[in-house]
């Protein structure tokens, strides 16, 4: 991942209080991370940056759509994304990001890049199983579903085959019921 300069927040010059940063996210953002699972992306990411005397509180939110294939049918559809992430930034002797919600930056740093956090927020907001809304409500029309319907075993035929048995075996069944 290359450092995307437009996502640098120079916090040295900011006054204490709340600051809002907004970014428009598209495919070029994901290309910087070499992430190609989205066919198209149209998202708006915003960061509420609260500067305090000894720490920063960042509240990330991302809303929009990503175009992905359905896991059941393979059809492309726009998946709604709505995610939030909270991060506390403190200062210490060295960089430390071992905790999910706490980031420690060195004292000499004057800016931070938030691209990695926006990327993680968006990617983790996508569900692991992506189902087209038309599949969920039963209105999906696709070649894959038509083919599956053709290949589905007719349930009536299998019930019929189970009930009609060879009459030669009926005498053996009588022996079991005579006990």
The 8 nearest C-alpha neighbors of each residue, nearest first, counted from 0:
[[1, 32, 31, 2, 33, 3, 115, 30],
 [0, 2, 3, 31, 32, 4, 33, 114],
 [1, 3, 4, 0, 112, 114, 31, 6],
 [2, 4, 5, 6, 1, 114, 7, 112],
 [5, 3, 6, 7, 2, 112, 114, 8],
 [4, 6, 7, 3, 8, 112, 114, 22],
 [5, 7, 4, 112, 114, 113, 3, 8],
 [8, 6, 112, 4, 111, 5, 9, 110],
 [7, 9, 110, 111, 10, 112, 6, 113],
 [10, 8, 110, 11, 109, 7, 111, 12],
 [9, 11, 13, 110, 12, 8, 109, 111],
 [12, 10, 109, 13, 9, 110, 14, 108],
 [11, 13, 10, 14, 9, 109, 110, 15],
 [14, 12, 10, 11, 15, 9, 50, 18],
 [15, 13, 16, 12, 50, 11, 10, 17],
 [14, 16, 50, 51, 13, 52, 17, 49],
 [15, 17, 50, 49, 14, 51, 18, 48],
 [16, 18, 49, 48, 50, 47, 19, 15],
 [19, 17, 48, 47, 49, 16, 20, 50],
 [18, 20, 47, 46, 48, 21, 17, 45],
 [19, 21, 46, 45, 47, 18, 22, 48],
 [22, 20, 45, 44, 46, 19, 23, 43],
 [21, 23, 44, 43, 45, 24, 20, 6],
 [22, 24, 43, 42, 44, 25, 21, 41],
 [23, 25, 42, 43, 41, 28, 22, 44],
 [24, 26, 40, 41, 27, 28, 42, 23],
 [27, 25, 29, 28, 40, 39, 30, 24],
 [28, 26, 30, 29, 25, 31, 24, 32],
 [27, 29, 26, 30, 31, 25, 24, 32],
 [30, 28, 32, 26, 31, 34, 27, 33],
 [29, 31, 33, 27, 32, 28, 34, 26],
 [30, 32, 29, 28, 33, 0, 1, 27],
 [31, 33, 0, 29, 30, 34, 28, 1],
 [34, 32, 30, 31, 29, 35, 0, 28],
 [35, 33, 29, 32, 30, 36, 31, 37],
 [34, 36, 37, 33, 30, 29, 38, 26],
 [37, 35, 34, 38, 67, 68, 66, 39],
 [38, 36, 39, 67, 35, 66, 65, 40],
 [39, 37, 66, 67, 36, 40, 35, 65],
 [38, 40, 66, 37, 65, 26, 41, 25],
 [41, 39, 65, 25, 26, 64, 42, 66],
 [40, 42, 25, 64, 63, 24, 65, 39],
 [43, 41, 63, 24, 62, 64, 23, 40],
 [42, 44, 23, 62, 61, 22, 24, 63],
 [45, 43, 61, 22, 60, 21, 23, 42],
 [44, 46, 21, 60, 20, 59, 22, 61],
 [47, 45, 59, 20, 58, 19, 48, 21],
 [46, 48, 19, 58, 57, 18, 49, 20],
 [47, 49, 57, 18, 17, 46, 56, 19],
 [50, 48, 17, 56, 16, 55, 18, 57],
 [51, 49, 55, 15, 16, 48, 17, 54],
 [52, 50, 54, 15, 53, 55, 49, 16],
 [51, 53, 54, 50, 15, 55, 16, 14],
 [54, 52, 51, 89, 55, 90, 50, 88],
 [55, 53, 89, 51, 88, 52, 50, 56],
 [54, 56, 50, 88, 49, 51, 87, 57],
 [57, 55, 87, 49, 86, 48, 88, 50],
 [56, 58, 48, 86, 47, 85, 87, 49],
 [57, 59, 85, 47, 46, 84, 86, 56],
 [60, 58, 46, 84, 83, 45, 85, 57],
 [61, 59, 83, 45, 82, 44, 84, 46],
 [60, 62, 44, 82, 81, 43, 45, 83],
 [63, 61, 81, 80, 43, 42, 44, 82],
 [62, 64, 42, 80, 41, 79, 43, 81],
 [65, 63, 79, 78, 41, 80, 77, 42],
 [64, 66, 40, 78, 77, 39, 37, 67],
 [65, 67, 77, 39, 38, 76, 37, 78],
 [68, 66, 37, 75, 76, 38, 65, 77],
 [69, 67, 75, 73, 74, 76, 70, 66],
 [68, 70, 73, 130, 74, 131, 129, 71],
 [69, 71, 129, 73, 130, 72, 68, 128],
 [72, 70, 69, 73, 130, 131, 129, 134],
 [71, 73, 74, 69, 70, 143, 144, 141],
 [72, 74, 69, 68, 70, 71, 75, 143],
 [75, 73, 68, 69, 72, 76, 131, 141],
 [76, 74, 68, 67, 69, 73, 66, 77],
 [75, 77, 66, 67, 78, 68, 131, 74],
 [78, 76, 66, 65, 64, 67, 79, 75],
 [77, 79, 64, 65, 66, 76, 80, 67],
 [78, 80, 64, 63, 77, 81, 65, 62],
 [81, 79, 63, 62, 64, 124, 78, 82],
 [80, 82, 62, 61, 79, 63, 124, 83],
 [83, 81, 61, 60, 124, 80, 120, 62],
 [82, 84, 60, 59, 61, 85, 120, 81],
 [85, 83, 59, 58, 60, 120, 86, 82],
 [86, 84, 58, 57, 59, 100, 83, 87],
 [85, 87, 100, 57, 101, 56, 58, 88],
 [86, 88, 56, 101, 55, 100, 102, 57],
 [89, 87, 102, 55, 54, 103, 101, 56],
 [90, 88, 54, 103, 102, 104, 87, 55],
 [91, 89, 104, 103, 106, 105, 88, 54],
 [90, 92, 105, 93, 103, 106, 104, 89],
 [91, 93, 105, 106, 90, 94, 104, 103],
 [94, 92, 105, 91, 104, 95, 103, 106],
 [93, 95, 104, 105, 103, 96, 92, 91],
 [96, 94, 103, 97, 102, 93, 104, 98],
 [95, 97, 102, 98, 103, 101, 94, 99],
 [96, 98, 95, 99, 102, 101, 100, 103],
 [99, 97, 101, 96, 100, 102, 95, 103],
 [100, 98, 101, 97, 96, 102, 86, 85],
 [99, 101, 86, 98, 87, 85, 102, 84],
 [102, 100, 87, 98, 86, 88, 99, 103],
 [103, 101, 88, 96, 95, 87, 89, 104],
 [102, 104, 89, 95, 90, 94, 88, 91],
 [103, 105, 94, 90, 91, 89, 93, 106],
 [104, 106, 93, 91, 92, 94, 107, 90],
 [105, 107, 90, 108, 91, 104, 92, 93],
 [106, 108, 105, 109, 104, 92, 90, 91],
 [109, 107, 106, 105, 110, 104, 111, 11],
 [108, 110, 11, 9, 10, 107, 111, 106],
 [111, 109, 9, 8, 10, 108, 7, 112],
 [112, 110, 8, 7, 113, 9, 109, 10],
 [111, 113, 7, 6, 114, 8, 110, 115],
 [112, 114, 116, 115, 6, 111, 117, 7],
 [115, 113, 117, 116, 6, 112, 118, 3],
 [116, 114, 118, 117, 113, 119, 112, 120],
 [117, 115, 119, 118, 113, 114, 120, 59],
 [116, 118, 120, 114, 119, 115, 121, 113],
 [117, 119, 115, 116, 121, 120, 114, 122],
 [120, 118, 116, 122, 117, 121, 123, 115],
 [121, 119, 117, 123, 118, 122, 116, 124],
 [122, 120, 124, 118, 123, 119, 117, 61],
 [121, 123, 119, 124, 125, 120, 118, 117],
 [122, 124, 120, 125, 121, 119, 126, 82],
 [125, 123, 121, 122, 82, 120, 126, 80],
 [124, 126, 123, 122, 127, 80, 121, 129],
 [127, 125, 128, 129, 124, 123, 122, 130],
 [126, 128, 129, 125, 123, 124, 70, 130],
 [129, 127, 126, 130, 70, 69, 125, 71],
 [128, 130, 69, 70, 126, 127, 131, 68],
 [131, 129, 69, 70, 132, 128, 71, 134],
 [130, 132, 134, 69, 133, 76, 129, 135],
 [133, 131, 135, 134, 130, 136, 139, 76],
 [132, 134, 139, 138, 136, 135, 131, 137],
 [135, 133, 137, 139, 132, 131, 136, 138],
 [134, 136, 132, 133, 137, 131, 130, 138],
 [135, 137, 133, 134, 138, 132, 139, 131],
 [138, 136, 134, 135, 139, 133, 132, 140],
 [137, 139, 133, 136, 134, 140, 135, 132],
 [140, 138, 133, 134, 137, 141, 136, 144],
 [139, 141, 138, 144, 142, 145, 133, 134],
 [142, 140, 144, 143, 145, 139, 72, 74],
 [141, 143, 145, 144, 146, 140, 147, 72],
 [144, 142, 146, 141, 145, 72, 147, 73],
 [143, 145, 147, 141, 146, 142, 148, 140],
 [146, 144, 142, 148, 147, 143, 141, 149],
 [145, 147, 149, 143, 148, 144, 142, 150],
 [148, 146, 144, 150, 149, 145, 151, 143],
 [147, 149, 145, 151, 146, 150, 144, 143],
 [150, 148, 146, 147, 151, 145, 152, 144],
 [149, 151, 147, 148, 146, 152, 145, 153],
 [152, 150, 148, 149, 147, 153, 146, 154],
 [153, 151, 154, 150, 157, 156, 149, 148],
 [152, 154, 155, 156, 151, 157, 150, 158],
 [153, 155, 157, 156, 152, 158, 151, 159],
 [156, 154, 158, 157, 153, 159, 160, 152],
 [157, 155, 159, 154, 158, 153, 160, 152],
 [156, 158, 160, 154, 159, 155, 161, 153],
 [159, 157, 161, 155, 160, 156, 154, 162],
 [160, 158, 156, 162, 157, 161, 155, 163],
 [159, 161, 157, 163, 158, 162, 156, 164],
 [160, 162, 158, 159, 163, 157, 164, 156],
 [163, 161, 159, 160, 164, 158, 157, 165],
 [164, 162, 160, 161, 159, 165, 166, 158],
 [165, 163, 162, 166, 161, 160, 168, 169],
 [164, 166, 167, 168, 163, 169, 162, 161],
 [167, 165, 169, 168, 164, 170, 163, 171],
 [168, 166, 165, 169, 170, 171, 164, 172],
 [167, 169, 171, 166, 170, 165, 172, 164],
 [168, 170, 172, 166, 171, 167, 173, 165],
 [171, 169, 173, 172, 168, 167, 174, 166],
 [172, 170, 174, 173, 168, 169, 175, 167],
 [171, 173, 169, 175, 174, 170, 168, 176],
 [174, 172, 170, 176, 171, 175, 177, 169],
 [173, 175, 171, 177, 172, 176, 170, 178],
 [174, 176, 172, 173, 177, 178, 171, 170],
 [175, 177, 173, 178, 174, 172, 171, 170],
 [178, 176, 174, 175, 173, 172, 171, 170],
 [177, 176, 175, 174, 173, 172, 171, 170]]
